[in-house]
Amino acid sequence: MATVIVSPKGQVVIPANIRNRYGLVPGKRMEILDFGNHIVLVPLADDPVRAAKGIVRFSRCIAEVLAERRERNEQ
């Protein structure tokens, strides 16, 4: 877990390892959820329509897709 400091402008710096893991680049849109005593930042899809494409039907076997994602996460 990382600790950050809020700047006088209300900004925080997200640590590089977290930015890289979630693909957070300048201009990336995020949703802020307030749970009373917790704040959660949720990265939004760049193109929600494209992100939802293929949810119902896959052009490839789901096992191939999952194996590919596992390999990417291990790198």
N, C-alpha and C positions, 0 to 999 in steps of 0.2 A: 504494500500500500504506500502511496506517495502522499506527502503533505505539501500543499501549495499555500501561497499567501495572496490575499486579495489586494490588488493595487488601489491607489486612491480613486481611480476611474472605475472600480468594480470589476476589473479584469483578473483572470487567473491564467497561468500558463499550464497547459496540459503536458505532462512529461512526454518526451520524444518516443519512448517505447510504446506508450499507449496510443499516441497519434499514429504511429506506423501500423500498429496492430489493427486499428479500425479505419485506416485510410483517411484520417482527418487532415485535410489540406486547407490552405487559406480559401475562404469562400464557401466551405462545406457547411450546409445547413444542419442545425441540430435542434431537437425539441428539448425543452427544459420541463421536467416533471417535478412538482413540489408535493412531497408526501408528509408535510408537517415538520418532521425532524430530519428529513433526508431530501437531498436534491439529486436528481438523476438526469444525466445528459444522454440523449438518444440520437445517434447519427441518423439522418433521414436519407432515403434513397435519392440519388441525383435525379432520376426520372422514375417516378412511382409506377407508371404504366409499364416501362421496360422491366423494372424490378419484379412486377407481378406476372410478367409474361412467362408462360410455361409452368405455372403453379399446378395446373390440372393435368397437362400432358407433357411428357418429356420426349425429346427427340433421341435421347440416349437412355440406357438402362440406369436406374437410380443408383445401383451399386457402383457404376463407373463414375458418376458424379460425386458420390460420397468419397470414393477412393482418391479422386483428384483433389478434393478439398482437404482431405487428411494430409496428402503430400504437401500441399501449399502451406498448411498450418505448421508442419514439421520443419519447414525451411527457415 
